Amino acid sequence: MPEAPADLPVLNPATEELLATVHAATPEEVDRAVRRATAAQHRWAALAPADRARLLRRFAAVVDTHVEELARLEVAEAGHTLGNARWEAGNVRELLEYAAGGVERLTGRQIPVAGGIDVTFLEPLGVVAVIAPWNFPLPIAGWGSAPALAAGNAVILKPAETTPLTALRLAELALEAGLPDGLFQVLPGTGPGAGEDLVRHPGVRKVVFTGSARTGKRVMALCAEQVKPVTLELGGKSPNLVFADADLAAAAASAPMSFLDNAGQDCCARTRVLVERPVYDEFLALVEPALRAVVVGDPADPGTQMGPLISARQRERVDSYVGPDLDVVRGNAPEGPGFWYPPTLVLGARPEDPVAVEEVFGPVAVVLPFDGEEEGVRLANATPYGLSGSVWTRDGARALRVARGIAAGNLSVNSHSSVRYQTPFGGYGESGLGRELGPDALAAFTETKNVFISTEG
């Protein structure tokens, strides 16, 4: 008999205190959950679209009454700043409302053909497994779950082992809102445990995974064994291109938080700051005081801009990229308990150094000079990732040329915005496969069925 999975300790990353111990799902529990989800999905898909939409709006309303509770839970288990956590809880509510609006608009087509009528239907897949990460446990749980439910599927959510509490509470709120029992379940566990059990289960018809590129490749390979569709949102090493004609004061003032949000544990973090050489020194003179002014501390304090890393292991990993031979500028971070790491700019790196190419996933960015538009685009594309990026210039034609030239799925001009629930999100290369969010999100959780009806006798 295999050993039962160990329970999962959940720590507060700001204090290292134990918040809870959560049961890890066994293979038998995963199988039972899939069977329950399958039965619930058949009933859910049989409901009139208006009734499914009404229940999802009710779910959104229940989440709305618990936004502060969910936000405080996110602060405690993930170390997010309070302002960010409130936005994230609100994002789940907004995404549920947005997805509910698509239920009655998920239509097929009538295609002109000879000899009859041809129509298409968008039918739900069945049971969808959503494997969420620890860096944004609450909103990313909603990214996959809300459109999958709206399209008529059941969802089993596997949260990261370090951050399961918001997901478990969300499942309770779904039942409170009246969603059918078994339709939206949460199974805590490890990736190699409950995560892999879900991916391998023949009753799971699609997997949505957010995490590292290495694990994403493993998920994709396992799904290929059953020709199972998969959406992958993986890593990033996003560029922040600052041209000489840019508003340097605005670009420098915004640069720190473009890679320090969530302590840099963000796939969209602009961790490669590429500055055109004529303004390189001027930019540094502006960005260094902005970096040092970032308030790092208690994430529950509304004045805090950056909290801790998720774990001691993650802190060690981040620090391994910042060698003693590198020229760095550092901000401040608390001492004592908590997984703290100071905001850090690396100035002495080469474009090929690991810190400039690999995803650090912490509050560390490199600043590199470039000469001209062509070299700037080449440096921006000099990683295997392609998730996000920013372009700072006053030249509108250049902004469009550079945005088209950068191989990334989400770009901003004179800003650092990446994610809106109304617009598609996803990456090129090793940043992932498929797109989430936006007006087409529901269709990604359906199969297209084509039916030809002969009109000839």
C-alpha positions in Angstrom: 0.0 0.0 0.0 1.4 3.4 -0.9 1.8 5.9 1.9 -0.9 8.5 2.4 0.2 12.0 1.3 1.5 14.1 4.1 -0.7 17.0 5.3 0.3 20.4 4.0 1.6 23.1 6.4 0.5 26.7 5.4 2.9 29.4 6.6 2.5 33.1 6.8 5.5 34.3 4.7 5.8 37.6 6.6 6.1 36.0 10.1 6.9 32.3 9.4 4.0 31.3 11.7 1.9 28.3 11.0 -1.6 29.3 9.7 -3.1 25.9 9.1 -2.5 22.3 8.2 -4.4 21.2 5.2 -5.2 17.6 4.1 -3.6 16.5 0.9 -5.8 14.6 -1.5 -5.1 10.9 -2.0 -5.4 9.2 -5.4 -8.7 7.6 -4.3 -10.0 11.0 -3.3 -9.0 12.5 -6.7 -10.8 9.7 -8.5 -14.0 10.2 -6.3 -13.8 13.9 -7.0 -13.7 13.4 -10.8 -16.6 11.0 -10.6 -18.6 13.5 -8.6 -17.7 16.3 -11.0 -18.7 14.2 -14.0 -22.2 13.7 -12.5 -22.6 17.3 -11.6 -21.4 18.5 -15.0 -24.1 16.5 -16.8 -26.8 18.3 -14.6 -25.1 21.7 -15.0 -24.9 21.5 -18.8 -28.6 20.5 -19.0 -29.6 23.7 -17.3 -30.9 26.5 -19.5 -28.2 29.0 -20.3 -30.0 31.8 -18.5 -30.2 29.6 -15.3 -26.4 28.9 -15.4 -25.7 32.6 -15.9 -28.0 33.5 -13.0 -26.2 31.1 -10.7 -22.8 32.4 -11.7 -23.9 36.0 -11.0 -25.1 34.8 -7.6 -21.7 33.3 -7.0 -20.1 36.7 -8.0 -22.5 38.5 -5.5 -21.5 36.1 -2.7 -17.8 36.7 -3.4 -18.5 40.4 -3.4 -19.8 40.2 0.2 -16.6 38.3 1.2 -14.0 40.4 -0.7 -12.3 41.7 2.5 -12.2 38.2 4.1 -10.7 36.7 0.9 -8.2 39.6 0.7 -7.1 39.1 4.3 -6.7 35.4 3.7 -4.5 36.2 0.7 -2.4 38.5 2.7 -1.8 35.9 5.3 -1.0 32.9 3.2 0.7 34.6 0.2 2.2 37.7 1.7 0.5 40.0 -0.8 0.0 43.6 0.1 -3.5 44.5 1.3 -4.2 46.7 -1.7 -3.2 44.1 -4.2 -5.2 41.4 -2.3 -8.3 43.5 -2.3 -7.9 43.9 -6.1 -7.4 40.2 -6.6 -10.5 39.2 -4.6 -12.5 41.8 -6.6 -11.0 40.4 -9.8 -12.6 37.0 -9.1 -16.0 38.7 -8.6 -15.6 40.7 -11.8 -14.5 37.7 -13.8 -17.5 35.6 -12.6 -19.8 38.4 -13.7 -18.0 38.8 -17.1 -18.1 35.0 -17.7 -21.8 34.9 -16.8 -22.4 37.5 -19.5 -21.0 35.1 -22.1 -23.2 32.1 -21.2 -26.1 33.1 -23.4 -23.7 34.4 -26.1 -21.8 31.2 -26.6 -23.3 30.5 -30.0 -22.5 28.3 -33.0 -22.8 29.3 -36.6 -24.9 28.5 -39.7 -22.6 27.9 -42.6 -23.9 28.1 -46.2 -23.4 24.8 -48.0 -25.0 23.1 -51.0 -27.8 20.7 -50.6 -28.8 21.5 -47.0 -28.1 23.5 -43.9 -24.9 23.3 -41.8 -24.8 24.3 -38.2 -22.2 24.2 -35.5 -22.6 23.7 -31.7 -20.1 24.7 -29.0 -20.4 21.9 -26.4 -18.7 21.7 -23.0 -15.7 19.4 -22.6 -16.8 17.9 -19.3 -14.5 18.0 -16.3 -11.7 20.6 -16.3 -8.7 20.6 -14.0 -7.3 24.0 -13.0 -3.9 23.8 -11.4 -3.2 27.2 -9.9 0.1 28.7 -8.7 1.2 30.2 -5.4 2.1 33.6 -6.7 -1.4 34.7 -7.5 -3.5 31.9 -6.0 -6.9 33.7 -6.0 -7.2 35.5 -9.3 -5.6 32.8 -11.4 -8.0 30.2 -9.8 -10.7 32.4 -11.3 -9.1 32.8 -14.7 -9.6 29.1 -15.5 -12.6 28.3 -13.3 -15.0 31.1 -14.3 -15.1 30.6 -18.1 -15.0 26.8 -17.7 -18.1 26.9 -15.5 -19.8 29.4 -17.8 -19.2 27.1 -20.8 -21.0 24.3 -19.0 -18.1 22.4 -17.5 -17.3 21.2 -14.0 -14.1 22.3 -12.4 -11.6 20.7 -10.0 -9.2 23.3 -8.7 -5.8 22.1 -7.4 -4.2 25.0 -5.5 -0.5 25.3 -4.8 0.5 23.4 -1.7 1.7 26.6 0.0 -1.5 28.6 -0.7 -4.7 26.5 -0.5 -6.7 28.6 1.9 -8.4 31.1 -0.5 -9.3 28.3 -2.9 -10.9 26.3 -0.2 -12.9 29.3 0.9 -13.9 30.0 -2.7 -15.4 26.5 -2.9 -17.4 27.1 0.2 -18.8 30.3 -1.3 -19.8 28.5 -4.5 -21.9 26.1 -2.5 -23.4 29.0 -0.5 -24.3 30.7 -3.8 -26.2 27.6 -4.9 -23.9 26.0 -7.4 -24.6 22.2 -7.6 -22.6 20.0 -5.2 -19.6 18.6 -7.0 -19.5 21.2 -9.7 -16.7 23.2 -8.3 -14.3 21.3 -6.1 -10.9 22.1 -4.5 -8.3 19.4 -4.0 -5.2 20.5 -2.1 -2.1 18.5 -2.7 1.4 18.5 -4.2 2.1 18.7 -7.9 3.5 15.2 -8.2 0.6 14.0 -6.1 -2.9 15.3 -6.6 -1.7 17.5 -9.5 -0.4 14.6 -11.6 -3.3 12.4 -10.6 -5.7 14.9 -12.1 -3.7 15.4 -15.2 -3.5 11.6 -15.8 -7.2 10.9 -14.9 -9.1 9.9 -18.1 -12.2 11.6 -16.7 -10.5 15.0 -16.9 -11.0 16.4 -20.4 -8.8 19.6 -20.2 -6.0 20.9 -18.0 -5.3 24.5 -17.3 -1.9 24.9 -15.7 0.0 28.0 -14.5 3.5 27.6 -13.2 7.1 27.0 -14.3 8.1 26.1 -17.9 9.7 22.9 -16.6 6.6 21.7 -15.0 4.4 22.9 -17.8 6.3 20.8 -20.3 5.7 17.8 -18.0 2.0 18.6 -17.9 1.9 18.9 -21.6 3.6 15.6 -22.1 1.2 13.8 -19.8 -1.8 15.4 -21.5 -0.4 14.3 -24.9 -0.7 10.6 -23.8 -4.5 11.0 -23.9 -4.6 13.7 -26.6 -6.0 16.0 -23.9 -6.2 19.8 -24.5 -4.1 22.0 -22.3 -3.7 25.7 -21.6 -0.3 26.7 -20.2 0.6 30.0 -18.6 4.3 29.7 -17.8 7.3 31.9 -17.1 8.5 35.2 -18.3 11.5 37.5 -18.5 9.8 40.6 -19.7 11.6 43.6 -21.2 11.0 47.2 -20.4 12.4 49.2 -23.3 13.1 52.9 -22.6 14.0 55.0 -25.7 15.9 58.2 -25.6 12.8 60.2 -26.6 10.7 58.8 -23.7 9.3 60.7 -20.8 12.3 59.6 -18.6 10.8 60.8 -15.4 7.7 58.8 -15.8 9.6 55.7 -17.1 12.0 55.8 -14.1 9.3 56.5 -11.5 7.2 53.5 -12.7 10.1 51.1 -13.4 10.6 49.8 -9.8 7.0 48.6 -9.2 6.9 47.0 -12.7 9.2 44.3 -11.3 8.6 44.6 -7.5 4.8 44.0 -7.5 4.2 40.8 -5.5 7.9 40.9 -4.6 8.8 40.1 -8.2 6.9 36.8 -8.1 5.1 37.7 -11.2 5.5 36.1 -14.7 4.9 39.6 -16.2 7.5 41.4 -14.1 9.6 43.8 -16.2 12.9 42.3 -15.0 15.0 43.4 -18.0 15.2 47.2 -18.1 16.7 48.1 -21.5 17.7 51.7 -21.8 18.9 53.5 -24.9 22.5 54.4 -24.3 22.3 58.3 -24.7 20.0 58.4 -21.7 21.3 55.4 -19.7 23.1 57.5 -17.0 20.3 60.0 -16.7 17.8 57.1 -16.3 19.9 55.5 -13.6 20.1 58.8 -11.7 16.3 58.9 -11.7 15.5 55.2 -11.0 17.8 54.6 -8.1 16.0 56.9 -5.6 12.7 55.6 -6.8 13.9 52.1 -6.0 15.1 53.0 -2.5 11.8 54.8 -1.8 9.7 51.6 -2.2 8.2 50.7 1.2 8.8 47.0 2.0 7.2 45.6 5.1 4.1 44.2 6.8 1.8 43.3 3.9 -1.3 44.0 6.0 -0.3 47.6 6.4 -2.1 49.7 3.7 1.1 51.8 3.2 3.3 48.8 2.2 4.2 48.5 -1.4 6.1 45.2 -1.3 5.8 42.2 0.9 7.9 39.1 1.5 8.8 36.2 -0.8 6.7 33.1 -0.4 9.4 30.9 1.3 12.9 30.5 2.5 13.6 28.2 -0.5 12.5 30.9 -2.9 14.6 33.5 -1.1 17.7 31.3 -1.5 16.9 30.8 -5.2 16.6 34.5 -5.8 19.8 35.3 -4.0 21.7 32.7 -6.0 21.3 34.9 -9.1 22.9 38.0 -7.5 26.6 37.1 -7.2 29.2 39.2 -5.4 30.9 40.2 -8.7 27.8 42.1 -9.8 27.2 45.9 -9.4 23.9 46.3 -7.6 21.7 49.0 -6.1 19.5 47.8 -3.3 16.5 49.1 -1.5 15.5 48.3 2.1 13.8 45.2 3.6 12.9 44.2 7.2 15.2 42.1 9.3 14.0 39.2 11.5 11.3 36.7 10.9 9.8 36.5 7.4 11.1 35.7 3.9 12.4 39.2 3.0 14.6 40.2 0.1 15.4 43.8 -0.7 14.5 45.4 -4.0 17.5 45.0 -6.2 18.8 46.5 -9.5 21.7 44.7 -11.2 23.8 47.1 -13.2 26.9 45.1 -14.0 25.4 42.1 -15.8 26.1 41.0 -19.4 23.1 40.3 -21.6 24.0 36.6 -21.6 24.3 36.3 -17.8 21.8 34.0 -16.0 20.3 37.0 -14.1 19.6 38.7 -17.4 18.2 35.7 -19.2 16.5 33.3 -16.7 13.4 34.0 -14.6 14.6 34.9 -11.1 11.0 35.2 -9.7 12.0 37.7 -7.1 12.5 41.5 -6.6 15.5 41.7 -8.9 15.9 43.4 -12.3 18.9 44.0 -14.6 19.5 47.3 -16.4 21.2 47.0 -19.8 22.1 49.7 -22.4 21.2 49.3 -26.1 22.1 51.3 -29.2 19.2 51.9 -31.5 15.8 50.4 -32.2 17.1 47.2 -33.9 19.4 46.3 -31.0 16.7 47.1 -28.5 14.2 44.7 -30.1 17.0 42.0 -30.5 17.8 42.2 -26.7 14.1 42.2 -25.9 13.7 38.9 -27.7 16.9 37.3 -26.4 15.2 34.9 -24.0 13.1 31.7 -24.6 10.1 33.5 -23.0 7.6 35.9 -24.5 4.9 36.8 -22.1 4.8 40.6 -21.6 6.8 43.8 -21.9 6.7 47.6 -22.1 7.8 50.2 -24.6 8.5 53.8 -23.5 8.7 56.4 -26.4 6.9 59.5 -27.6 7.2 58.3 -31.2 3.9 56.6 -32.0 5.2 55.0 -35.2 8.2 53.6 -33.2 5.9 52.3 -30.5 3.9 50.3 -33.1 7.0 49.0 -34.8 8.7 47.9 -31.6 5.5 46.3 -30.2 5.1 44.3 -33.4 8.7 43.3 -33.3 8.7 42.0 -29.8 7.8 38.3 -29.6 5.4 38.5 -26.6 1.7 38.1 -26.0 1.0 41.2 -23.9 2.6 44.6 -24.5 2.1 48.0 -23.0 3.2 51.4 -24.4 4.1 54.1 -21.9 2.7 51.9 -19.1 3.1 48.5 -17.5 -0.4 47.1 -17.7 -0.6 43.4 -18.6 -3.8 41.8 -17.4 -7.4 42.7 -17.8 -10.2 40.2 -17.6 -11.7 41.7 -20.8 -8.7 41.0 -23.0 -6.8 37.9 -24.0 -3.7 36.9 -22.0 -0.9 34.4 -22.8 2.6 34.1 -24.1 4.9 33.1 -26.9 7.6 30.4 -26.8 8.2 29.0 -23.3 5.8 31.4 -21.8 3.0 29.1 -22.6 0.3 27.8 -24.9 -3.2 29.2 -25.6 -4.9 32.2 -24.3 -7.0 33.0 -21.2 -9.4 35.8 -20.4 -11.1 38.1 -22.9 -14.2 37.6 -25.1 -13.0 34.2 -26.4 -12.3 32.6 -23.0 -15.5 30.5 -22.9 -14.9 29.0 -26.3 -11.6 27.6 -25.2 -13.6 25.2 -22.9 -15.8 23.8 -25.6 -15.7 21.3 -28.5 -17.0 22.4 -31.9 -19.6 20.0 -33.3 -20.6 20.3 -37.0 -24.0 19.0 -38.1 -25.2 18.9 -41.7 -28.9 18.6 -42.4 -29.9 17.6 -45.9 -32.8 19.4 -47.6 -32.8 17.2 -50.6 -35.4 14.5 -51.0 
